[in-house]
Amino acid sequence: MNLKKTYYDDISDLKREKIVRIIKTAKTEFYEKGIINSKISIIAKNANVGEASLYRYFTDKMQLVKLVAFDYWKEQVELFDIFAEKNIDPNSTGLAKVQSYLEIFLDLYYHHKPFLKFMNDLDTVIPSSNPMEGEHEFFEYIIYINKAYVDLFLDGIEDGSINPIFDGKKMYGFVSKIMVPTTQRIALSLGYSQPMDDESAAEFLNSTIAMFIKYIAC
């Protein structure tokens, strides 16, 4: 399945309303029950679509899962652009820009728990699934956000606010390996015997960001 063709072409015709409704319903179902425990029959019922009709759009559950991932990342890129425009001062240092960039994780914590849960579940589901043509396409959005971070990092090296011994692409590992899973674990109370309240969670995330900024500062 070509994700872009399904998302951009198929939903532009008479099937648009049904496919959008199925994706929205699937997001709710995946958030409430997890990807593995969700059933196509329930998604079809809640979307007011016949199960047979749903299978005409998505030949199996994994195709639906990957289109939901595509939709989530498309949405996140749009949200990131809005966040960046409001919160990243183009006249500030590269270091300050990187710090502002990382503060998007507080927004994810407060407002996008379904996305965090879905991506956490997806990490366990995709490796066990069969590769599918077009699967790479929703990663284009991840690459877009990666590049935005690296560009801000390079600004910091050029203006002298970030230590040039660091490499922006390698330092993106802090985002993907530290900030993403940390935000997921806090927001979803993964592995915590007692969930953090919002104030404690925000303090923890801000402290983590501050330590990284201090580490890369020139």
N, C-alpha and C positions, 0 to 999 in steps of 0.2 A: 504494500500500500504506500502510495506517495502521500505523505502527510500534508504537504503544501497543496497538492491538487485537491485532496479531500476537504481541507479547511477552506481554501480560497475559492476553488471552482465549484465543488458540490454544494456548498452552503450559499452560493450565489443564485442558485436556481430554486425550483419549487421545494426542494428538500431542506432549504436553509433553516426554516423555523424548527423542524423536527430535530435536525442534527444539533443545533444550538441548545435545544431543550434537553436532549440526551446528555450532552456534555455537562450542562449545569447540574442535572440530576445525578450524574455519575460522580461529580465532585463532592456533592453532599453525601452520597453513599460511601465513597472512599474515605471521607473524613470521619464519618460515624462508625464504620465497621472495618475500615482498612481495605486495602486492595484485595488481599488474599481472600478475606471472608465475604466480600461483596459478591452478589449474584446478578448476572445479566437479567434474569427473569424479574427481579425486584426493580432494577434500574428501568427496565422497559415499562413495568407497571406504573412506577412513580412518575415516569415521563409521559405517561398516557400514550404509549406507542406499543403496538403489537410486538411480541418478542421476535416473530418471524421478520417483521419489518426492520427491527433493529439489526438483525443479522444480515440484512441486505446492505446495510451501511457499513457494518463492522463484522468481518467474517469470524472473529473470535474476540475473546475478552481482552487479549493483549493489544489488539489493534485499537480498541477503545481506550485502553490505558495510555497508550503512546500518543493518541490524539489529545487526550486530556493533558498530558505532559506538555505537548506542543502549545496548547491553549494557555496553560498556566504560565509558561515561559514567555509567550507573546505578551501576556498581561503584565508580567513582572518587568519586562523591558520598558513597557509604556509607563509603569509606575516609577521605575528607576529614573527615566528621563524627566518626569515631573519632579521627583525628589531632588535630582541633581540641579535642576533649574532653580528650585526654591532655596536649596541649602548649600550649594557649593558656590562660593564667591570666586568668580573668574579672576579677580584682582588679588586674591590671597596667595600665599606661598603654596608650593606643591605639597608640602607636608600638611598644611592646614586643609588642603583639598582632599588628601587621602583620609584624614581624620573625619572630615564631613562625609565622605563616601562611606566609610565604615559605619557611620551612625545610622545608615539605612537598616541595619540589623535590629535596632530598637523599634523601628517602624514595622519590620517583619514580625517581631515578637508581639507587639500590641495588636496588629491588624491583619496578619496573614497566617494564622495558625493552620488553616486547612492546607495551604500551600506547603508549609513546613512539614506537616504530617505526610502529605502525599509524596514529597520528595524523599522523605525518610523511608517510607514503604517502598518506593520505586527502586531504591538501592538494593533491596533484598529480592525484588521480583525480576528485574531485567536480566541479571546474570543467569537465571534459571530458564529464561525463555529462549525460543528460537529466534535468531537474528531475522530482521524483516527489512525488506527493501524500503529505503526512505527513512529508516530509524534515526539516521544521523541528523535529520533536519531540525529537530527541536533543539539540538545542541548549538545551532547557529546563534540562538539567542543567548546562550551561556557564553559563547565566544565574544559576543557583542559587549556584554557586561565586563568580561575579563579585559578586553581591550580598553574600555573606558578607565578601568583601574590602572592599567599599565601606563596609559597616557598621562594620568595625573601623577603617577610615580616618577615618570621621566621629567615632568615639569619640576618636581622637587629636586631632582639631581641637577637639572640645568640651572635652577636659581640658587642652589647651594643649601637648601633647607633639609635635604635628604642625603645621607652618606652615600657617596658614589660606589662604595664597595658592594652595595646591594643591587640586585637585579630585579626589576619590576615583575618580570614573568615568574621568577622563582618565588618572589615575595607574595605573589598571588596565592601561593600555598597557604598563607595565613588565613586568607578568606575562605578557601575551599576546605581546608583541613582543620581549622580552628574555629572561625566565626560561624560557619554554616552549622557544623554538628553541635557546637556549644549552644547556639540559639535554638536549634531543634530540641536539644535535651531539656533546656530550661522551659521552653514554651510548652512542651508535651509532657514534662515531668518524667522523662525517660531516665530510669536508674536512680531517681531521687525518692527516698522514703517519705520525705515531706516536701511538697511542691513549694517553690519560692513564690512570695507575693510579688506584685508588680514593682514595688519600690526596690526590693532586694535584687530582683532580676535586672532592672535597669542599672543599678549600681554595679552589679557584677559585669555586665556587658561593657559599661563605660570604663571600668577599671581595666578590663582586658584590652580594650582599644587603646587606652592611655599607655599601658605598658608597651604595646607594639610601637606606638608613635615615638615614645622615648627611645626605644631600641634602634629605630631607623633614622632618628634625627641626627643631623650633622653636628 
